[in-house]
Amino acid sequence: MSVDVMSGLRDLKDCMYNQELPGLDPEAIKEQQAELAGFKKELEKARELVGECRQIGHDLSNVCGQSGAIEIQKQMEDLSHMTDEVNDKIRDRGDELRGAFQHADHFKKLVDSINSWLPQAEHQLALMKQPSPDPNTLQRQIEELKMSIE
């Protein structure tokens, strides 16, 4: 049983190391967070199985000799270490995705803000006359431009 649990934990660990970089938009990151939630559920199931293995290992340690008990203890430690590694990787991935989501959301808000004023600014620029070679007229055009920007 412990071999199957260890194999499952290794598979989960490999999946975590093979994850793509966080998405660039909030929707892609939400999908990655949903996938991460699935990995968390798999880890919880594996933890239950590790607990069962510990109980079986404890029972076996009582009936086998000292050398068998040492081997069982080593396998239980390996299971614990693997569980901790997977848990750490899942936690790190969650932190990475949360940070990426915050940045992507902020970027999306900036883009939305730019898209709200840019068309109007383009329209105003299109309506402007070419700069005048006359210094007095050019000064007046600069003042008009300043007022339209504010």
Disulfide bonds with the S-S distance in Angstrom:
none
